[in-house]
Amino acid sequence: MGGPPPCGGAEEALTWRDWAQLWLHYDKMDQSRNDYVYNYGLMNLEKLPNDALLIVKGDVITNSVRYLQRCEGYRPDVQHLDQSMMTYEWFVKKQACPPSSLCQGGVRDAACPISTG
């Protein structure tokens, strides 16, 4: 009684049921036109001045901005820093230094290993 399931029948029935569920509910579950995260990224970038520094915290905003900049080529002039990532030494070394005008408030100390003076 405790052996492996019988071959053939159980897998074929499960596959048929999966396809039936997909066919019956595809329209309700289709996310191919979901552009909420894309629009969220646009909203955060579009009104910034040229060469702005955007300091963010969280995966959704970081990844939406990163996607728009790297994949779509939108607003490459904006530099964005994720506050959560700034705590890692590897990030500090790899990240370009923020503009010096914004570093006087202490951002350079947290985000850039190069001293201001």
N, C-alpha and C positions, 0 to 999 in steps of 0.2 A: 503493500500500500504506500510506503514512503519513498518509492523509487522516482526516477526522473519522469517528467510528463511524456505522454505518448508522442511519437514523431508525426509530423504532418498536420493532422487535424487541428490541434490547438493553435499552432502558429498561423495557419491559413485563416482560421476564423478571426483571430485577433487582427491580422492584416486587413481583412475585409471590413471589420468594424472600424478600424482606424480610418480607412479611406471613406467609409460612409459618414463618419463624424466630420471629417474634413470637407466633404462635399456638401453636407447639410448646413454647416456653420461657417463656411469660409467667408461669406459676405459680412457677418457680424464680427469676425475676428481679424479681418484683413487690415494690417497696419501700414500698407505700402504708401498710403497718402498722408500718413501722420507726420506733420511737420512742426509739431510743437517745440521740440528741442532746437530745431533749425531756426525758427522764428525767435526763440528765446535768446539764442546767440546773436542774431541780427539786432535785436532790441538793445542788447548790452553794448554793441560795437558802433552802431550807426550814428549816434549823436555825440560821440567823443571827439574832441579836437584832434588835429593832426599830431602825430608823435606822442600820443597820450600813454600814460602808464596806468593800466587797469589792475587793481589788486583785488583778487577774488578769493573765495573759500568754498570749495565743494566740487564734486565730480561733474555735475551737470553743467555748470557754467564753464568750468575749465575745459571740458571736452567739447562743448558746443563752440566756444571761441576758437579752440585749437583746430577743430574741423574746418570752420569757415576760413581761417587764415591759411592753413596748410593745403587743404583740398580744393577750396573754392577761390583762393587767392584774394579774399576780401579783407581789407584793412590790415595789410602786413605792417603798416607803420605803427600800429598799436602794440605795445609790449604788455603782456599780461603775466602776472605772478600769482601763484596760488599760495596763500598763507600757510596752508597745511604742508605743502612741499618745501617751503622755505626753511623748515626745521631740519631738513636732511642735509648733511655735509656734501653729498654728491650733487645735490641740486644747486647748492651755493656755488660750487666750482664750475658747473656747466652753464649756469644761467648768465646771460649777458648783464652787465651792470646797468641799473636804471639811470635815466638822465640825471646829471649832477644837480640840476635845480631842485629835484625832488629828494635828493639824498641828504640834504642839509637837515631834514627833519628826522633823521635816524634810519631811513630805509636802507641806505647804503651799508650801514653796519650789519643789518640783518640779511641783506641779499647779495652783497658783493664783497669779495675778499680784498679788493683794492682800496687802499686808504684814500681819503679825500684831500689830504694835504701834505 
